[in-house]
């Protein structure tokens, strides 16, 4: 037995036998979490996504101006007075019309996150239904559905975007 198994494996088998035959090991979720936490780029990306989400959710509470409100004192002298300043509450400055760029950035972040989340949810629902249909019926329908996906994957993405922009 020592030739087939290492010391850790033997200890794990002995430990599982002491617990009533319950096998040791990790679940798929534990394995995925461990692999994710070892990937530094993935963890850093998750941190950035969390910060962007917090900015979108709570940035409006930090803004001294609303996204549509015009600072009339800035008009005519935006080049001189419109720079970022903590004194007047325009943390990112103002645009040509005297609107606060911080508040507009918060609004844009909210819209971008909403578009991303809705797009991902639509992809999951459509992909799941499409795949479930192909898997359930199988056979010829599965082959036809896969050829449709192959044709769609062969079309360059930029070409499709240009067509959508024209239409």
C-alpha positions in Angstrom: 0.0 0.0 0.0 2.8 2.6 0.7 3.9 2.1 -2.9 0.6 3.1 -4.4 -0.3 6.0 -2.2 1.7 8.9 -0.7 1.7 9.7 2.9 -1.0 12.4 2.6 -3.3 10.0 0.8 -2.9 7.3 3.4 -3.6 9.8 6.2 -6.6 11.1 4.4 -8.0 7.6 3.9 -7.3 6.8 7.6 -9.0 10.1 8.6 -12.1 9.3 6.4 -12.3 5.9 7.8 -12.3 7.3 11.3 -15.2 9.6 10.4 -17.4 6.8 9.3 -16.4 6.2 5.7 -17.1 9.8 4.6 -14.7 10.6 1.8 -12.6 13.8 2.0 -12.0 16.3 -0.7 -13.3 19.5 -2.1 -16.5 20.5 -3.8 -16.5 22.0 -7.3 -17.2 25.4 -5.7 -14.3 25.1 -3.3 -12.0 24.1 -6.2 -13.2 27.0 -8.4 -12.8 29.5 -5.5 -9.2 28.2 -4.8 -8.3 28.5 -8.5 -9.8 32.0 -8.7 -8.0 33.3 -5.6 -4.7 32.0 -7.0 -5.2 34.0 -10.2 -3.9 37.5 -9.3 -5.3 39.2 -12.4 -8.8 37.8 -11.7 -8.7 39.0 -8.0 -7.5 42.4 -9.1 -10.2 42.7 -11.7 -12.8 41.7 -9.1 -11.5 44.4 -6.8 -11.7 47.0 -9.6 -15.3 45.9 -10.5 -16.3 46.2 -6.9 -14.9 49.7 -6.6 -16.6 50.7 -9.8 -19.9 49.3 -8.5 -19.5 51.1 -5.2 -18.8 54.3 -7.1 -21.9 53.8 -9.2 -24.1 53.0 -6.1 -22.8 55.6 -3.7 -21.1 58.3 -5.8 -24.3 60.2 -6.1 -24.3 60.8 -2.3 -20.9 62.3 -2.6 -21.7 64.7 -5.4 -22.4 68.3 -4.4 -24.1 69.0 -7.7 -26.7 67.0 -9.7 -25.8 65.8 -13.2 -28.2 68.2 -14.9 -27.7 71.2 -12.7 -25.8 74.1 -14.3 -23.3 76.2 -12.3 -24.2 79.6 -13.7 -21.2 81.3 -12.1 -18.9 79.2 -14.3 -20.4 80.2 -17.6 -18.2 82.4 -19.7 -15.1 81.5 -17.7 -15.1 77.7 -17.8 -11.4 77.7 -18.9 -10.3 79.6 -15.8 -12.8 78.5 -13.2 -13.9 75.1 -14.5 -10.9 73.1 -13.4 -11.3 70.4 -10.7 -11.7 72.0 -7.2 -12.7 70.8 -3.8 -13.6 74.4 -2.8 -16.6 74.7 -5.2 -17.6 71.1 -5.1 -16.7 70.3 -8.7 -14.3 67.4 -8.0 -13.7 66.5 -11.7 -14.4 70.0 -12.9 -17.2 71.2 -15.2 -17.9 70.9 -18.9 -18.5 73.7 -21.4 -22.0 74.2 -20.2 -21.1 74.4 -16.4 -22.4 70.9 -15.5 -20.5 68.9 -12.9 -18.4 66.2 -14.4 -18.3 64.1 -11.2 -22.1 63.7 -11.2 -22.1 63.0 -14.9 -19.5 60.3 -14.5 -21.5 58.7 -11.7 -24.5 58.7 -14.0 -22.5 57.3 -16.9 -21.1 54.6 -14.7 -24.6 53.5 -13.6 -25.8 53.3 -17.2 -22.7 51.4 -18.3 -23.1 48.8 -15.5 -26.8 48.4 -16.2 -26.1 47.8 -19.9 -23.5 45.3 -19.1 -25.6 43.4 -16.5 -28.7 43.4 -18.8 -26.6 42.2 -21.8 -25.0 39.4 -19.7 -28.4 38.3 -18.4 -29.9 38.2 -21.9 -26.9 36.2 -23.2 -27.3 33.7 -20.3 -31.1 33.3 -20.9 -30.9 33.0 -24.7 -27.8 30.7 -24.6 -29.4 28.5 -22.0 -32.6 28.1 -23.9 -30.9 27.6 -27.2 -28.5 25.0 -25.7 -31.3 23.2 -23.8 -33.4 23.0 -26.9 -30.5 21.6 -28.9 -29.7 19.1 -26.1 -33.3 18.0 -25.5 -34.3 17.4 -29.1 -30.9 16.4 -30.4 -30.4 14.7 -33.7 -31.0 16.8 -36.9 -32.3 19.8 -35.0 -29.1 19.9 -32.9 -27.0 19.8 -36.1 -29.0 22.6 -37.8 -28.8 24.7 -34.6 -25.0 24.2 -34.4 -24.6 25.2 -38.1 -26.5 28.4 -37.4 -24.2 29.1 -34.5 -21.2 28.3 -36.7 -22.4 30.8 -39.4 -23.0 33.5 -36.8 -19.6 32.9 -35.2 -18.0 33.2 -38.7 -19.3 36.7 -39.3 -16.9 39.3 -38.0 -18.2 41.2 -35.0 -17.2 44.7 -36.4 -19.1 44.0 -39.6 -22.2 43.3 -37.5 -21.7 46.5 -35.5 -21.3 48.5 -38.7 -24.5 47.0 -40.1 -26.4 47.8 -36.9 -25.1 51.4 -37.0 -26.4 51.8 -40.6 -29.8 50.4 -39.8 
